[in-house]
Amino acid sequence: MIIQSIFALLFLAILAINVLSMVVWLWLHRLVLTSAETVSAKTARIYTSYLFGSLMKGRFNNSPSVATAGIPDRDRIVQNVRSSSQYPYVANLAGIVKNLPFNLVSSILP
């Protein structure tokens, strides 16, 4: 009974970590889409991947998940997202989950 409880709590902790990571991803994706209305879904996913990778850079995820050319921090969309009023909340939430183990979202998403 105790071992089953431990495994259940471990499963719930892993689930909570990954749900919070998904919230960060979706929130960033929404910020990208609202900062540039004319971007396609594929382009928005690339920008979101870069921003998500740069936020989740930590002990278990060492680099942004998208290979970039040039200086992406000077890009208008990246600057708009980072200067938005909601970005500090996203960065704070990412700071909570980025160094936790079993964060599978950063490995699964492109």
Backbone atoms as SQL, in Angstrom:
CREATE TABLE atoms (id INTEGER PRIMARY KEY, chain TEXT, resi INTEGER, resn TEXT, atom TEXT, x REAL, y REAL, z REAL);
INSERT INTO atoms VALUES
  (1, 'A', 1, 'MET', 'N', 0.819, -1.199, 0.000),
  (2, 'A', 1, 'MET', 'CA', 0.000, 0.000, 0.000),
  (3, 'A', 1, 'MET', 'C', 0.866, 1.268, 0.000),
  (4, 'A', 2, 'ILE', 'N', 1.920, 1.263, 0.810),
  (5, 'A', 2, 'ILE', 'CA', 2.785, 2.438, 0.890),
  (6, 'A', 2, 'ILE', 'C', 3.549, 2.625, -0.422),
  (7, 'A', 3, 'ILE', 'N', 4.018, 1.538, -1.005),
  (8, 'A', 3, 'ILE', 'CA', 4.751, 1.630, -2.269),
  (9, 'A', 3, 'ILE', 'C', 3.840, 2.146, -3.377),
  (10, 'A', 4, 'GLN', 'N', 2.594, 1.695, -3.398),
  (11, 'A', 4, 'GLN', 'CA', 1.643, 2.184, -4.396),
  (12, 'A', 4, 'GLN', 'C', 1.385, 3.670, -4.208),
  (13, 'A', 5, 'SER', 'N', 1.323, 4.122, -2.967),
  (14, 'A', 5, 'SER', 'CA', 1.111, 5.545, -2.691),
  (15, 'A', 5, 'SER', 'C', 2.301, 6.372, -3.170),
  (16, 'A', 6, 'ILE', 'N', 3.499, 5.850, -2.954),
  (17, 'A', 6, 'ILE', 'CA', 4.698, 6.565, -3.397),
  (18, 'A', 6, 'ILE', 'C', 4.715, 6.684, -4.918),
  (19, 'A', 7, 'PHE', 'N', 4.401, 5.588, -5.613),
  (20, 'A', 7, 'PHE', 'CA', 4.359, 5.638, -7.069),
  (21, 'A', 7, 'PHE', 'C', 3.254, 6.562, -7.572),
  (22, 'A', 8, 'ALA', 'N', 2.128, 6.579, -6.889),
  (23, 'A', 8, 'ALA', 'CA', 1.036, 7.475, -7.286),
  (24, 'A', 8, 'ALA', 'C', 1.446, 8.931, -7.106),
  (25, 'A', 9, 'LEU', 'N', 2.113, 9.248, -5.996),
  (26, 'A', 9, 'LEU', 'CA', 2.571, 10.620, -5.767),
  (27, 'A', 9, 'LEU', 'C', 3.650, 11.020, -6.774),
  (28, 'A', 10, 'LEU', 'N', 4.537, 10.093, -7.091),
  (29, 'A', 10, 'LEU', 'CA', 5.560, 10.366, -8.099),
  (30, 'A', 10, 'LEU', 'C', 4.927, 10.629, -9.462),
  (31, 'A', 11, 'PHE', 'N', 3.946, 9.822, -9.816),
  (32, 'A', 11, 'PHE', 'CA', 3.240, 10.021, -11.081),
  (33, 'A', 11, 'PHE', 'C', 2.544, 11.380, -11.111),
  (34, 'A', 12, 'LEU', 'N', 1.894, 11.765, -10.015),
  (35, 'A', 12, 'LEU', 'CA', 1.217, 13.064, -9.959),
  (36, 'A', 12, 'LEU', 'C', 2.215, 14.220, -10.040),
  (37, 'A', 13, 'ALA', 'N', 3.378, 14.057, -9.425),
  (38, 'A', 13, 'ALA', 'CA', 4.399, 15.105, -9.496),
  (39, 'A', 13, 'ALA', 'C', 4.915, 15.264, -10.924),
  (40, 'A', 14, 'ILE', 'N', 5.176, 14.147, -11.597),
  (41, 'A', 14, 'ILE', 'CA', 5.632, 14.199, -12.992),
  (42, 'A', 14, 'ILE', 'C', 4.562, 14.825, -13.874),
  (43, 'A', 15, 'LEU', 'N', 3.325, 14.464, -13.636),
  (44, 'A', 15, 'LEU', 'CA', 2.213, 15.030, -14.402),
  (45, 'A', 15, 'LEU', 'C', 2.118, 16.539, -14.181),
  (46, 'A', 16, 'ALA', 'N', 2.253, 16.990, -12.941),
  (47, 'A', 16, 'ALA', 'CA', 2.173, 18.423, -12.638),
  (48, 'A', 16, 'ALA', 'C', 3.309, 19.195, -13.309),
  (49, 'A', 17, 'ILE', 'N', 4.519, 18.640, -13.285),
  (50, 'A', 17, 'ILE', 'CA', 5.667, 19.294, -13.923),
  (51, 'A', 17, 'ILE', 'C', 5.415, 19.468, -15.416),
  (52, 'A', 18, 'ASN', 'N', 4.921, 18.432, -16.054),
  (53, 'A', 18, 'ASN', 'CA', 4.700, 18.490, -17.499),
  (54, 'A', 18, 'ASN', 'C', 3.504, 19.350, -17.872),
  (55, 'A', 19, 'VAL', 'N', 2.493, 19.394, -17.027),
  (56, 'A', 19, 'VAL', 'CA', 1.356, 20.287, -17.284),
  (57, 'A', 19, 'VAL', 'C', 1.818, 21.739, -17.200),
  (58, 'A', 20, 'LEU', 'N', 2.637, 22.066, -16.206),
  (59, 'A', 20, 'LEU', 'CA', 3.148, 23.436, -16.101),
  (60, 'A', 20, 'LEU', 'C', 4.033, 23.795, -17.296),
  (61, 'A', 21, 'SER', 'N', 4.832, 22.858, -17.770),
  (62, 'A', 21, 'SER', 'CA', 5.644, 23.118, -18.962),
  (63, 'A', 21, 'SER', 'C', 4.771, 23.344, -20.190),
  (64, 'A', 22, 'MET', 'N', 3.706, 22.580, -20.299),
  (65, 'A', 22, 'MET', 'CA', 2.778, 22.772, -21.423),
  (66, 'A', 22, 'MET', 'C', 2.090, 24.126, -21.340),
  (67, 'A', 23, 'VAL', 'N', 1.772, 24.571, -20.124),
  (68, 'A', 23, 'VAL', 'CA', 1.170, 25.895, -19.949),
  (69, 'A', 23, 'VAL', 'C', 2.144, 26.965, -20.429),
  (70, 'A', 24, 'VAL', 'N', 3.433, 26.821, -20.091),
  (71, 'A', 24, 'VAL', 'CA', 4.444, 27.777, -20.560),
  (72, 'A', 24, 'VAL', 'C', 4.488, 27.789, -22.084),
  (73, 'A', 25, 'TRP', 'N', 4.509, 26.598, -22.694),
  (74, 'A', 25, 'TRP', 'CA', 4.560, 26.497, -24.164),
  (75, 'A', 25, 'TRP', 'C', 3.343, 27.169, -24.797),
  (76, 'A', 26, 'LEU', 'N', 2.153, 26.842, -24.314),
  (77, 'A', 26, 'LEU', 'CA', 0.928, 27.387, -24.905),
  (78, 'A', 26, 'LEU', 'C', 0.821, 28.892, -24.693),
  (79, 'A', 27, 'TRP', 'N', 1.235, 29.365, -23.537),
  (80, 'A', 27, 'TRP', 'CA', 1.195, 30.793, -23.246),
  (81, 'A', 27, 'TRP', 'C', 2.148, 31.537, -24.181),
  (82, 'A', 28, 'LEU', 'N', 3.353, 31.000, -24.374),
  (83, 'A', 28, 'LEU', 'CA', 4.289, 31.622, -25.315),
  (84, 'A', 28, 'LEU', 'C', 3.745, 31.600, -26.736),
  (85, 'A', 29, 'HIS', 'N', 3.134, 30.496, -27.123),
  (86, 'A', 29, 'HIS', 'CA', 2.567, 30.388, -28.472),
  (87, 'A', 29, 'HIS', 'C', 1.476, 31.440, -28.684),
  (88, 'A', 30, 'ARG', 'N', 0.648, 31.637, -27.676),
  (89, 'A', 30, 'ARG', 'CA', -0.397, 32.656, -27.778),
  (90, 'A', 30, 'ARG', 'C', 0.214, 34.052, -27.855),
  (91, 'A', 31, 'LEU', 'N', 1.286, 34.301, -27.090),
  (92, 'A', 31, 'LEU', 'CA', 1.952, 35.603, -27.160),
  (93, 'A', 31, 'LEU', 'C', 2.572, 35.846, -28.534),
  (94, 'A', 32, 'VAL', 'N', 3.137, 34.808, -29.130),
  (95, 'A', 32, 'VAL', 'CA', 3.711, 34.942, -30.477),
  (96, 'A', 32, 'VAL', 'C', 2.611, 35.255, -31.479),
  (97, 'A', 33, 'LEU', 'N', 1.505, 34.543, -31.390),
  (98, 'A', 33, 'LEU', 'CA', 0.408, 34.774, -32.341),
  (99, 'A', 33, 'LEU', 'C', -0.212, 36.159, -32.179),
  (100, 'A', 34, 'THR', 'N', -0.291, 36.670, -30.964),
  (101, 'A', 34, 'THR', 'CA', -0.873, 38.000, -30.773),
  (102, 'A', 34, 'THR', 'C', 0.109, 39.116, -31.109),
  (103, 'A', 35, 'SER', 'N', 1.416, 38.826, -31.066),
  (104, 'A', 35, 'SER', 'CA', 2.380, 39.882, -31.389),
  (105, 'A', 35, 'SER', 'C', 2.520, 40.082, -32.893),
  (106, 'A', 36, 'ALA', 'N', 2.208, 39.056, -33.665),
  (107, 'A', 36, 'ALA', 'CA', 2.275, 39.166, -35.128),
  (108, 'A', 36, 'ALA', 'C', 1.117, 38.372, -35.708),
  (109, 'A', 37, 'GLU', 'N', 0.078, 39.072, -36.093),
  (110, 'A', 37, 'GLU', 'CA', -1.146, 38.413, -36.554),
  (111, 'A', 37, 'GLU', 'C', -0.975, 37.691, -37.884),
  (112, 'A', 38, 'THR', 'N', 0.005, 38.088, -38.669),
  (113, 'A', 38, 'THR', 'CA', 0.129, 37.526, -40.015),
  (114, 'A', 38, 'THR', 'C', 1.073, 36.330, -40.103),
  (115, 'A', 39, 'VAL', 'N', 1.606, 35.849, -39.006),
  (116, 'A', 39, 'VAL', 'CA', 2.540, 34.725, -39.077),
  (117, 'A', 39, 'VAL', 'C', 1.761, 33.427, -39.235),
  (118, 'A', 40, 'SER', 'N', 2.368, 32.503, -39.951),
  (119, 'A', 40, 'SER', 'CA', 1.725, 31.199, -40.154),
  (120, 'A', 40, 'SER', 'C', 1.905, 30.344, -38.901),
  (121, 'A', 41, 'ALA', 'N', 1.199, 29.239, -38.861),
  (122, 'A', 41, 'ALA', 'CA', 1.281, 28.346, -37.702),
  (123, 'A', 41, 'ALA', 'C', 2.684, 27.759, -37.565),
  (124, 'A', 42, 'LYS', 'N', 3.306, 27.437, -38.688),
  (125, 'A', 42, 'LYS', 'CA', 4.657, 26.862, -38.647),
  (126, 'A', 42, 'LYS', 'C', 5.670, 27.886, -38.145),
  (127, 'A', 43, 'THR', 'N', 5.568, 29.117, -38.623),
  (128, 'A', 43, 'THR', 'CA', 6.472, 30.171, -38.178),
  (129, 'A', 43, 'THR', 'C', 6.266, 30.468, -36.702),
  (130, 'A', 44, 'ALA', 'N', 5.021, 30.501, -36.269),
  (131, 'A', 44, 'ALA', 'CA', 4.732, 30.731, -34.850),
  (132, 'A', 44, 'ALA', 'C', 5.320, 29.618, -33.993),
  (133, 'A', 45, 'ARG', 'N', 5.267, 28.383, -34.488),
  (134, 'A', 45, 'ARG', 'CA', 5.834, 27.260, -33.741),
  (135, 'A', 45, 'ARG', 'C', 7.353, 27.394, -33.631),
  (136, 'A', 46, 'ILE', 'N', 8.001, 27.887, -34.681),
  (137, 'A', 46, 'ILE', 'CA', 9.458, 28.081, -34.645),
  (138, 'A', 46, 'ILE', 'C', 9.827, 29.151, -33.625),
  (139, 'A', 47, 'TYR', 'N', 9.113, 30.277, -33.653),
  (140, 'A', 47, 'TYR', 'CA', 9.373, 31.333, -32.671),
  (141, 'A', 47, 'TYR', 'C', 9.098, 30.838, -31.254),
  (142, 'A', 48, 'THR', 'N', 8.010, 30.112, -31.082),
  (143, 'A', 48, 'THR', 'CA', 7.672, 29.590, -29.761),
  (144, 'A', 48, 'THR', 'C', 8.734, 28.612, -29.288),
  (145, 'A', 49, 'SER', 'N', 9.234, 27.782, -30.186),
  (146, 'A', 49, 'SER', 'CA', 10.289, 26.825, -29.825),
  (147, 'A', 49, 'SER', 'C', 11.550, 27.546, -29.373),
  (148, 'A', 50, 'TYR', 'N', 11.910, 28.607, -30.080),
  (149, 'A', 50, 'TYR', 'CA', 13.101, 29.360, -29.682),
  (150, 'A', 50, 'TYR', 'C', 12.904, 29.999, -28.309),
  (151, 'A', 51, 'LEU', 'N', 11.770, 30.666, -28.119),
  (152, 'A', 51, 'LEU', 'CA', 11.517, 31.331, -26.840),
  (153, 'A', 51, 'LEU', 'C', 11.406, 30.323, -25.696),
  (154, 'A', 52, 'PHE', 'N', 10.735, 29.212, -25.948),
  (155, 'A', 52, 'PHE', 'CA', 10.591, 28.165, -24.937),
  (156, 'A', 52, 'PHE', 'C', 11.958, 27.582, -24.581),
  (157, 'A', 53, 'GLY', 'N', 12.777, 27.328, -25.595),
  (158, 'A', 53, 'GLY', 'CA', 14.113, 26.794, -25.344),
  (159, 'A', 53, 'GLY', 'C', 14.987, 27.749, -24.558),
  (160, 'A', 54, 'SER', 'N', 14.881, 29.036, -24.862),
  (161, 'A', 54, 'SER', 'CA', 15.699, 30.000, -24.127),
  (162, 'A', 54, 'SER', 'C', 15.210, 30.170, -22.694),
  (163, 'A', 55, 'LEU', 'N', 13.911, 30.028, -22.455),
  (164, 'A', 55, 'LEU', 'CA', 13.395, 30.105, -21.088),
  (165, 'A', 55, 'LEU', 'C', 13.698, 28.851, -20.281),
  (166, 'A', 56, 'MET', 'N', 13.650, 27.705, -20.927),
  (167, 'A', 56, 'MET', 'CA', 13.814, 26.441, -20.212),
  (168, 'A', 56, 'MET', 'C', 15.274, 26.000, -20.124),
  (169, 'A', 57, 'LYS', 'N', 16.189, 26.841, -20.556),
  (170, 'A', 57, 'LYS', 'CA', 17.611, 26.504, -20.484),
  (171, 'A', 57, 'LYS', 'C', 18.000, 26.380, -19.013),
  (172, 'A', 58, 'GLY', 'N', 18.460, 25.208, -18.638),
  (173, 'A', 58, 'GLY', 'CA', 18.795, 24.983, -17.240),
  (174, 'A', 58, 'GLY', 'C', 19.571, 23.701, -17.056),
  (175, 'A', 59, 'ARG', 'N', 19.376, 23.092, -15.914),
  (176, 'A', 59, 'ARG', 'CA', 20.142, 21.906, -15.557),
  (177, 'A', 59, 'ARG', 'C', 19.870, 20.732, -16.485),
  (178, 'A', 60, 'PHE', 'N', 18.629, 20.531, -16.894),
  (179, 'A', 60, 'PHE', 'CA', 18.276, 19.364, -17.698),
  (180, 'A', 60, 'PHE', 'C', 18.128, 19.683, -19.180),
  (181, 'A', 61, 'ASN', 'N', 17.996, 20.933, -19.528),
  (182, 'A', 61, 'ASN', 'CA', 17.859, 21.349, -20.926),
  (183, 'A', 61, 'ASN', 'C', 18.899, 22.437, -21.163),
  (184, 'A', 62, 'ASN', 'N', 19.964, 22.113, -21.897),
  (185, 'A', 62, 'ASN', 'CA', 21.115, 23.009, -21.981),
  (186, 'A', 62, 'ASN', 'C', 21.063, 24.053, -23.078),
  (187, 'A', 63, 'SER', 'N', 20.208, 23.899, -24.065),
  (188, 'A', 63, 'SER', 'CA', 20.236, 24.858, -25.161),
  (189, 'A', 63, 'SER', 'C', 18.836, 25.079, -25.708),
  (190, 'A', 64, 'PRO', 'N', 18.633, 26.197, -26.408),
  (191, 'A', 64, 'PRO', 'CA', 17.344, 26.387, -27.069),
  (192, 'A', 64, 'PRO', 'C', 17.064, 25.250, -28.036),
  (193, 'A', 65, 'SER', 'N', 15.807, 24.902, -28.177),
  (194, 'A', 65, 'SER', 'CA', 15.455, 23.712, -28.944),
  (195, 'A', 65, 'SER', 'C', 15.411, 23.947, -30.447),
  (196, 'A', 66, 'VAL', 'N', 15.693, 25.137, -30.895),
  (197, 'A', 66, 'VAL', 'CA', 15.659, 25.424, -32.326),
  (198, 'A', 66, 'VAL', 'C', 17.013, 25.990, -32.731),
  (199, 'A', 67, 'ALA', 'N', 17.584, 25.441, -33.773),
  (200, 'A', 67, 'ALA', 'CA', 18.829, 25.994, -34.305),
  (201, 'A', 67, 'ALA', 'C', 18.493, 27.296, -35.011),
  (202, 'A', 68, 'THR', 'N', 19.180, 28.352, -34.663),
  (203, 'A', 68, 'THR', 'CA', 18.856, 29.659, -35.218),
  (204, 'A', 68, 'THR', 'C', 20.045, 30.214, -35.984),
  (205, 'A', 69, 'ALA', 'N', 19.750, 31.025, -36.952),
  (206, 'A', 69, 'ALA', 'CA', 20.779, 31.715, -37.719),
  (207, 'A', 69, 'ALA', 'C', 20.640, 33.201, -37.443),
  (208, 'A', 70, 'GLY', 'N', 21.743, 33.877, -37.377),
  (209, 'A', 70, 'GLY', 'CA', 21.688, 35.302, -37.121),
  (210, 'A', 70, 'GLY', 'C', 21.510, 35.590, -35.643),
  (211, 'A', 71, 'ILE', 'N', 20.898, 36.715, -35.347),
  (212, 'A', 71, 'ILE', 'CA', 20.683, 37.135, -33.965),
  (213, 'A', 71, 'ILE', 'C', 19.176, 37.198, -33.733),
  (214, 'A', 72, 'PRO', 'N', 18.580, 36.124, -33.228),
  (215, 'A', 72, 'PRO', 'CA', 17.125, 36.095, -33.074),
  (216, 'A', 72, 'PRO', 'C', 16.607, 37.078, -32.031),
  (217, 'A', 73, 'ASP', 'N', 17.456, 37.507, -31.097),
  (218, 'A', 73, 'ASP', 'CA', 16.986, 38.438, -30.077),
  (219, 'A', 73, 'ASP', 'C', 16.672, 39.814, -30.654),
  (220, 'A', 74, 'ARG', 'N', 17.182, 40.114, -31.839),
  (221, 'A', 74, 'ARG', 'CA', 16.881, 41.390, -32.498),
  (222, 'A', 74, 'ARG', 'C', 15.626, 41.328, -33.361),
  (223, 'A', 75, 'ASP', 'N', 15.053, 40.150, -33.493),
  (224, 'A', 75, 'ASP', 'CA', 13.858, 39.986, -34.316),
  (225, 'A', 75, 'ASP', 'C', 12.681, 40.730, -33.684),
  (226, 'A', 76, 'ARG', 'N', 11.854, 41.317, -34.528),
  (227, 'A', 76, 'ARG', 'CA', 10.726, 42.114, -34.049),
  (228, 'A', 76, 'ARG', 'C', 9.742, 41.288, -33.230),
  (229, 'A', 77, 'ILE', 'N', 9.443, 40.084, -33.671),
  (230, 'A', 77, 'ILE', 'CA', 8.467, 39.251, -32.956),
  (231, 'A', 77, 'ILE', 'C', 9.014, 38.850, -31.591),
  (232, 'A', 78, 'VAL', 'N', 10.286, 38.466, -31.537),
  (233, 'A', 78, 'VAL', 'CA', 10.898, 38.089, -30.258),
  (234, 'A', 78, 'VAL', 'C', 10.908, 39.284, -29.315),
  (235, 'A', 79, 'GLN', 'N', 11.237, 40.460, -29.827),
  (236, 'A', 79, 'GLN', 'CA', 11.233, 41.660, -28.990),
  (237, 'A', 79, 'GLN', 'C', 9.830, 41.998, -28.506),
  (238, 'A', 80, 'ASN', 'N', 8.827, 41.852, -29.389),
  (239, 'A', 80, 'ASN', 'CA', 7.447, 42.132, -28.981),
  (240, 'A', 80, 'ASN', 'C', 6.980, 41.184, -27.887),
  (241, 'A', 81, 'VAL', 'N', 7.316, 39.908, -28.027),
  (242, 'A', 81, 'VAL', 'CA', 6.901, 38.932, -27.014),
  (243, 'A', 81, 'VAL', 'C', 7.591, 39.224, -25.691),
  (244, 'A', 82, 'ARG', 'N', 8.889, 39.481, -25.745),
  (245, 'A', 82, 'ARG', 'CA', 9.632, 39.718, -24.498),
  (246, 'A', 82, 'ARG', 'C', 9.267, 41.036, -23.839),
  (247, 'A', 83, 'SER', 'N', 8.751, 41.988, -24.600),
  (248, 'A', 83, 'SER', 'CA', 8.360, 43.264, -23.999),
  (249, 'A', 83, 'SER', 'C', 6.887, 43.299, -23.604),
  (250, 'A', 84, 'SER', 'N', 6.167, 42.208, -23.840),
  (251, 'A', 84, 'SER', 'CA', 4.748, 42.187, -23.480),
  (252, 'A', 84, 'SER', 'C', 4.589, 42.138, -21.961),
  (253, 'A', 85, 'SER', 'N', 3.441, 42.534, -21.496),
  (254, 'A', 85, 'SER', 'CA', 3.197, 42.573, -20.051),
  (255, 'A', 85, 'SER', 'C', 3.053, 41.183, -19.443),
  (256, 'A', 86, 'GLN', 'N', 2.752, 40.177, -20.250),
  (257, 'A', 86, 'GLN', 'CA', 2.567, 38.822, -19.727),
  (258, 'A', 86, 'GLN', 'C', 3.854, 38.011, -19.705),
  (259, 'A', 87, 'TYR', 'N', 4.878, 38.450, -20.418),
  (260, 'A', 87, 'TYR', 'CA', 6.115, 37.671, -20.511),
  (261, 'A', 87, 'TYR', 'C', 6.787, 37.429, -19.154),
  (262, 'A', 88, 'PRO', 'N', 6.834, 38.409, -18.240),
  (263, 'A', 88, 'PRO', 'CA', 7.447, 38.115, -16.932),
  (264, 'A', 88, 'PRO', 'C', 6.749, 36.978, -16.180),
  (265, 'A', 89, 'TYR', 'N', 5.445, 36.866, -16.342),
  (266, 'A', 89, 'TYR', 'CA', 4.721, 35.769, -15.688),
  (267, 'A', 89, 'TYR', 'C', 5.105, 34.421, -16.305),
  (268, 'A', 90, 'VAL', 'N', 5.241, 34.403, -17.633),
  (269, 'A', 90, 'VAL', 'CA', 5.656, 33.176, -18.317),
  (270, 'A', 90, 'VAL', 'C', 7.080, 32.808, -17.891),
  (271, 'A', 91, 'ALA', 'N', 7.963, 33.796, -17.838),
  (272, 'A', 91, 'ALA', 'CA', 9.351, 33.538, -17.438),
  (273, 'A', 91, 'ALA', 'C', 9.423, 33.046, -15.998),
  (274, 'A', 92, 'ASN', 'N', 8.588, 33.589, -15.140),
  (275, 'A', 92, 'ASN', 'CA', 8.552, 33.149, -13.745),
  (276, 'A', 92, 'ASN', 'C', 8.085, 31.702, -13.645),
  (277, 'A', 93, 'LEU', 'N', 7.037, 31.356, -14.378),
  (278, 'A', 93, 'LEU', 'CA', 6.531, 29.982, -14.375),
  (279, 'A', 93, 'LEU', 'C', 7.567, 29.024, -14.959),
  (280, 'A', 94, 'ALA', 'N', 8.256, 29.446, -16.013),
  (281, 'A', 94, 'ALA', 'CA', 9.312, 28.607, -16.596),
  (282, 'A', 94, 'ALA', 'C', 10.462, 28.429, -15.613),
  (283, 'A', 95, 'GLY', 'N', 10.757, 29.463, -14.847),
  (284, 'A', 95, 'GLY', 'CA', 11.812, 29.362, -13.846),
  (285, 'A', 95, 'GLY', 'C', 11.502, 28.345, -12.765),
  (286, 'A', 96, 'ILE', 'N', 10.232, 28.137, -12.500),
  (287, 'A', 96, 'ILE', 'CA', 9.829, 27.156, -11.488),
  (288, 'A', 96, 'ILE', 'C', 10.065, 25.740, -11.987),
  (289, 'A', 97, 'VAL', 'N', 9.724, 25.468, -13.241),
  (290, 'A', 97, 'VAL', 'CA', 9.756, 24.083, -13.725),
  (291, 'A', 97, 'VAL', 'C', 11.010, 23.709, -14.509),
  (292, 'A', 98, 'LYS', 'N', 11.855, 24.671, -14.869),
  (293, 'A', 98, 'LYS', 'CA', 12.960, 24.332, -15.771),
  (294, 'A', 98, 'LYS', 'C', 14.012, 23.435, -15.143),
  (295, 'A', 99, 'ASN', 'N', 14.227, 23.506, -13.854),
  (296, 'A', 99, 'ASN', 'CA', 15.253, 22.690, -13.214),
  (297, 'A', 99, 'ASN', 'C', 14.701, 21.463, -12.510),
  (298, 'A', 100, 'LEU', 'N', 13.457, 21.138, -12.773),
  (299, 'A', 100, 'LEU', 'CA', 12.869, 19.945, -12.173),
  (300, 'A', 100, 'LEU', 'C', 13.085, 18.742, -13.086),
  (301, 'A', 101, 'PRO', 'N', 13.355, 17.577, -12.502),
  (302, 'A', 101, 'PRO', 'CA', 13.535, 16.382, -13.335),
  (303, 'A', 101, 'PRO', 'C', 12.208, 15.915, -13.926),
  (304, 'A', 102, 'PHE', 'N', 12.287, 15.059, -14.908),
  (305, 'A', 102, 'PHE', 'CA', 11.128, 14.459, -15.571),
  (306, 'A', 102, 'PHE', 'C', 10.302, 15.470, -16.346),
  (307, 'A', 103, 'ASN', 'N', 10.930, 16.553, -16.787),
  (308, 'A', 103, 'ASN', 'CA', 10.254, 17.535, -17.625),
  (309, 'A', 103, 'ASN', 'C', 10.358, 17.051, -19.067),
  (310, 'A', 104, 'LEU', 'N', 9.369, 16.320, -19.502),
  (311, 'A', 104, 'LEU', 'CA', 9.402, 15.686, -20.816),
  (312, 'A', 104, 'LEU', 'C', 8.964, 16.614, -21.939),
  (313, 'A', 105, 'VAL', 'N', 8.255, 17.680, -21.620),
  (314, 'A', 105, 'VAL', 'CA', 7.722, 18.575, -22.647),
  (315, 'A', 105, 'VAL', 'C', 8.850, 19.223, -23.435),
  (316, 'A', 106, 'SER', 'N', 9.907, 19.644, -22.758),
  (317, 'A', 106, 'SER', 'CA', 11.008, 20.293, -23.470),
  (318, 'A', 106, 'SER', 'C', 11.755, 19.320, -24.373),
  (319, 'A', 107, 'SER', 'N', 11.637, 18.030, -24.123),
  (320, 'A', 107, 'SER', 'CA', 12.264, 17.029, -24.991),
  (321, 'A', 107, 'SER', 'C', 11.367, 16.633, -26.150),
  (322, 'A', 108, 'ILE', 'N', 10.068, 16.691, -25.951),
  (323, 'A', 108, 'ILE', 'CA', 9.113, 16.227, -26.959),
  (324, 'A', 108, 'ILE', 'C', 8.821, 17.299, -28.001),
  (325, 'A', 109, 'LEU', 'N', 8.603, 18.523, -27.544),
  (326, 'A', 109, 'LEU', 'CA', 8.239, 19.591, -28.475),
  (327, 'A', 109, 'LEU', 'C', 9.454, 20.013, -29.285),
  (328, 'A', 110, 'PRO', 'N', 9.227, 20.413, -30.539),
  (329, 'A', 110, 'PRO', 'CA', 10.356, 20.826, -31.396),
  (330, 'A', 110, 'PRO', 'C', 10.962, 22.125, -30.936);
